[in-house]
Amino acid sequence: MTDVELESLARMWDEHMKVPFPRAAYWSVVEGEDMVLLDTETAGCVISTLEGRLDDRLYRILLGCLAALDKVLPFIDDEEAVRYYRHLRDTAAFVAGTHPAGAA
């Protein structure tokens, strides 16, 4: 990841962290996905990227999170949760697109 990409990711993540976790997502399972766990796993991959530690194993986890986010987004019926998870998805997609395996 270039310095410019890392700065962009840091801004995206800072913006995301300013938004409170949506109340509707607590104890929520959408299309078989635990929404708190999905948030936590995705966040872990983003933070690992910011710290320069996104290895191939975490990259595969990130791709799974991205696929899960794409699966659940159409079924989330709370506006606040949709905005939150859409931004999380966009951040995950940014990371995936800048990883050497995703950028190739």
N, C-alpha and C positions, 0 to 999 in steps of 0.2 A: 504494500500500500504506500502510495506516495505521501509526502508531507501534506500536500493540498487535500488529498482524499482523507487523510487522517484528521485534518482540521475540519473538513466538512462533516465527517462522522462525529467528531466531538461536539460540534454545534447541534447536529441532529439529536444526539443523545442528551445533551443538556436541555434542549427543548422538550424532549420526551419526559425527562425526569421532573420537570416542573409541573407536569399534569398529574393530578392524583389518580391513583388506581380506581377504576370505575366500580362503584358499589355493586352494580348488577353482576359483575364478574366473580365476586366472592362466592365460593361454593357452587360455581356454575360449571356445567359440562355441556358443551355444544358439539354436536356431531361426534360424540365419543372423546372429545378433547377436554381435559381439565384446564380451564382457562387460567388459573393461577400458575399451574405447572408450566403451561405454554409460555406465559409471560416470563417466568423465572428462567427457563431454559434459554429462551431467546436473549434475554438480558445478559445471561452468563456468556453467551457467545459474543455479543457486542462488546461487553467489558473486556473479554479476553483479547478481542481485536484491538481495542484501544490501548491495552497493555502490551501489545505485540506478541501475544501468545496463542493466536488462533492456529492450531495445528490441523492436520488432516482429519483427525477424529472429531474435533470440535466443528470443523467445517461441515462434516457429514451431519452432525447434530443440527447445525444451523439450517442446512437444506431441508431436514425433516421438519423443523419449526416453520420454515417458510411455506412448505407444502401444507402443513396443518393450518397455518394462518389463512392461506388461500381457500382451504376447505371450509373453515368456520365463518369467515367474514360475511358471506351471503346470509347466514342464519342468525346473526346477532341482531336482536331486536331493540336494543337500547342505544340511543343516539350517542351518548357519551362513550359507551363501550366501543361502538363502531369507530369513532374518531381515534380513540386510544389504540385499538388494535390495528387500525389502518396505518397509523404512524409507526407502530412497532413493526409492521410488515414492511413498510417502505424502508425503514432502517435496516432490517434484516436483508432485504433485497440489495441495498447499497453495499453492505458488507460482502454478500455473495458475489456481486458483480466486480468487486475489487480484489477478491482473493485470486491468487494465481490460477487455481483450477477453474474458477468461474469466469475469469477474464480471458481465458484462452479460447 
